[in-house]
Amino acid sequence: MGRRRKEPSLSEVLMDAPWWVSLALAVGAYIVFRGVLPAIFASSPVLRGISVLSQSLAWVPTALFGFLGVLSYLRARSRAGAGQQDAPIRTRRSRASRPTLSPLPPSRYSGTPADSKEAGGAPAQTVPTSEKPEINSWTLDALKLLEWKRFELLCVGYYEAMGFVVKTVPHGPDGGIDATLYKAGLDVPVAVVQCKAWSKPVKVEQVRALAGVMHEHKVRRGVFWSLSGFVGRPVTESAERAGIQLLDGAGIIDRILALDPHRQRTLLAQAFRGNYRTPTCAACGVKMVERKGPTGAFWGCQNYPGCKVRLSRNT
């Protein structure tokens, strides 16, 4: 699932908000620190010093909010200018030329998250389709191009190609399971699967968490897909005790290549169809957009501020 969620700071929120919000806060802060607090504390000999200090420092929050208001105004002007420059290009672009994520047949990818829709005025854009390399065969380098949700959907497609009935959670909390495998005609699961498309190897904590879920659901077999592999001997020992099969990127490629050529080509077309590089919001199931903050670029949900899920651009 998604990783490294981080709440935006107050300065980021105010810079994304209309400039007059910061201006109103600046005026309100000046009134409170210059008039309200001194009036409250002036009658007390003990707190009279706080009253004097509040009056002398009233300009600090006022200046801070005023500065953020100026930055918000300049950012809004910059976005508006960029939108006017891009407008002629967008009007000439047909609907058919926009990159979309075509859903797979309902029996395979039910609940597939929708593609990113254009967020008007947002300081972000998805990865351009022209930058996507042409993928003609299954390789580890190709596998690493998949965003985390498409990696999970590849896992689903693989086990369906193997003849299993697969149940998944479209988006939101998955309870520690990305896929539950059933044999046709049976209601009892035969295995559970967890997928991590992380840039760093999985540690023992995640493997033990899957083992705990298996015990809770009384499932004897588990499979852990980790694009970057696993680290530490405790990982293999915990997996052996719990009956978990560990598959790294190379192991995943080996199993896909063991399928018949037709199923290999089908999985390849499904995995690399449409926009397979821009990450999906784990909470909303929509494509994220690239944003810029004080610490650099990051992926943010296009439903912000209703959804504050964000991912690092390095993950």
N, C-alpha and C positions, 0 to 999 in steps of 0.2 A: 504494500500500500504506500501512500504518500509519506514523505519523510521530512523531518526538520521543520516543523511548523513554528512560526515565530510571530508574536504579536507586534504590530507596528508601534513605533514610539509616538508620543504626543506631537512631536515636531513633524513627523511624516503625515499624521492624520490632518494636522492643520494646513500643511503645504498642499495636500490634495483637496482640502475643502475650499470653498469660495473665500476670497480675500477678506470680505467684510466680517467673517466669523472671527478672525484674528483681531480685526480692528475693534469689534465689540468686546472681546476679552481684554484688550488693552485698556479701553475706557473703563470697563468694569473693575479691573485690577487697580487702576489709579484711584477710583472712587473708594474702593474698599480700604486700600492701604493708607490713603491720604485723609479720608474722612471718617469712615465707619469704625475701623479698629481704634484710632485715637480717641474717638468719642466713647467707646466702650471701656477702654483702659484708663482714661484720664482721671476718673473719679477714685481710682485706687492708688494709694501711695506706692504700693509694692509694684504695680504694673505700669506705673507712669513712664518708666524707662522704655518699656516695650512700645508705648504710645509714641514717644519721640523717635525711636528707631524706625517704627512703621512709616512715619511721615517722611523721614529722611531717605528711606529706601523705596518709596512708592514708585520712583521712576524706573526701577530695575525690571519688574514684571511688565510694566507698561512698554518699555523699550523692547523687551524680548518679544512680546506678542505683536508689537508694531513691526518689528523686523520680519517675523514670520508672515505677517500680512503682505509685506512688500514682496517677499519671495513667492508667495502664493499668487499674487497678481502677475508677477513677471512670468511665472510658469504657465498661467492660464493664457497670457498673451502669446507665449511661445507655441503652445499647443494649437491655439487658434490659427496662428500663421502657418503652421505645418499642415493643418487640415485644409486651409485654402489652397496651398500648393498642390496637395494630393488630390483635390476634388476633381479636376479635369481628367486625371488618369482613371479614377474610380468610375466616372460616368461612362467611359468608353469600354469598360471591362464587362463582358457579358456574364450572366449567371453561370454558364457552363464552364467558364475559365477559372472560377474560384476553386481552390483546393478544398475537397470535402472528404470526410471519412465515411465511405460507403459501408453500410452495415452488412454483416454476413447473414446468411439465412437464419430465420428465427430459431430453428432447432439447434443452431450452433452458438450464436452470440446474442442470445436474448438478454436485454438489459445493457447493450453496449452503449457507453456514454456518447452523447451527441458531440459533434465537432464544434469547434470554437466559432461563435458568431462574432461579427465585427462589433467592437465596443466603441461607440462613437466618442471621439475626443479623448480616449484613454491613451496614456503615454506608453503604448505597448504594441507589439505585433508578434504573431506567431512566426515560427521558422519558415522562410519562404520555400515554396515547393521547388524552385529552381536550384536550391542548394542540396537537394536530396540526391545522393548517388543512385545510379541504377543498380538494383540488386538482382542478380541472375542465379545465384546459388547460395546454399547454406554455408556460412563461414562464421567464425567467432567474431570477426570484425563487424559483420553484418548484424549479428545478434546484439552487439553493444549499441547499435544505433536506435534500437527500439526504446520508446518511453516506457515507464513502469507499467502503465495499464495495458499497453499493447503486448508487453512481455507476459503479463498474466493471461491475456486472451490467447496468446500462442500456446501457453500451457493447457488451457481449456481445449483448444483445437487439437493439440497432440493427443490428449487422452480420449477425445471423441473419435479421433482417427484410429485409436487402438481398440475401439468398440465399447468404451465405457459411457454410461450416462452421467453427465457432469452437472452439478448444481453449484451456482456461484452467487455472490452478493454483488449487485450492479455497482453500487458505490456506498460510501459511508463506512462505519465500523464493521469489520469482517469477523470479529470474534477470534482472531488468530488463525483463520482458515480462509484461503483464497478459492479453493475448489474442493468439493466432496465427490468422491467417485462411487458409483453404483454399478452393479451388473444389471443388464437389461432384465426387467421383470421382478427385481428384488427391491424391497424398501429399506434394507439394512445396508449402510455404507460399507464398502470394502477398504477404503483408504481415504485419507485427507491430505491435501497438498497446500504448502505455503510457498509463495514466490517472492523473491527479493531481487530487484534489478538495481541494487546499490552499486556505487562505485568502489566500495570497500568490502572486504570479505566479511561474512557473517560470523559472529562470535557465539559462544556457547549459550548465552542467555536466550537468544532467539530459538535455538534448537530445543532447549529445555521448555520454553513456552509452548512450542508445538507438541512436545511430549505431554505436557499438562492438559492441553486441549484434547489430545487423543484419549487420555485416561478419563477425562470428564465425559466424553461422548462414547466411551467404550469401543474405540476403534483400534485394531491391533497394528495396522500398517499406516505409515506416513511417508511422505516424499517432500523433500525440501529442495526447491530450485533456487540457486544463488548464482547470479550472473558472474560475480567476482570471486566465487568460491568460498571456502571456509578457513578459519585460522585457529590453530591450537589443538592439541591432542584431546582436551576435554570435549571438544565438539564431536569427534569421531566416537569416543567412548560413550557419551550420552546418547548419540544416535543409535549405536549398536544395542544398548540396553533397552531403548524405547521401540526399536523396530522401525527406525526412520532411515530411508534411503537418501543419501546426499548426492545431489547432482550439481556440478559447477558448469560454467559455460561450455567447456569442451565436452563434458559428459552429455549435456543437452543436445549439442550438435551431433554427437555420435548416435544418439537414439533417434533423432529425426532422420539421419541418413540411413538408418536401418529400416525405415519404412519403404514401401514400394515407391517407385519414381512418381507415379500419379499423385499419391498422397503427399509426397514431398513438395511437388509443384503447387498443389492446392494450398498447403500451409504457407508456402512462400508468398503466393499471391495474396492470401488473407492477411498475413503479418505486415507486409510492406505496401498495403493499399492505402491511398490517401495520405493524410498527415500522421505519420507514425513516429515523429520525433518530438513534437511539442507535448509536454507532460499534461496529464489530466488532473483536475482537482479531485482529491480523494473524497471530499465531502459532497460536492455538487455533481460530479460526473461530467463536467464540461472542460473543454480545452482551456488551459491557462494562458495568460498573456505576459509578455516580458515587460517589466517595470524597472524603474531606476530609483534608488533611494540614496540616503547619505553614505551608506556603506557599499554601494555599487549596484549592479543589476541583479534582479531576482525574478522568479516566476511568481505571479500573483493570480488569484482567482478573478475572473472577469465580473463576478457578482459582488466584488468589494464595493461598499463596506459591509454588505450583508454577510459575506463570507470572507474571513481573514486568513484563509489557508495560503501559505506561501512556501516555495521551495528555493533552495539555493541554486544558482545557475551552474554550480560545479558538481551537482549530484546527478 
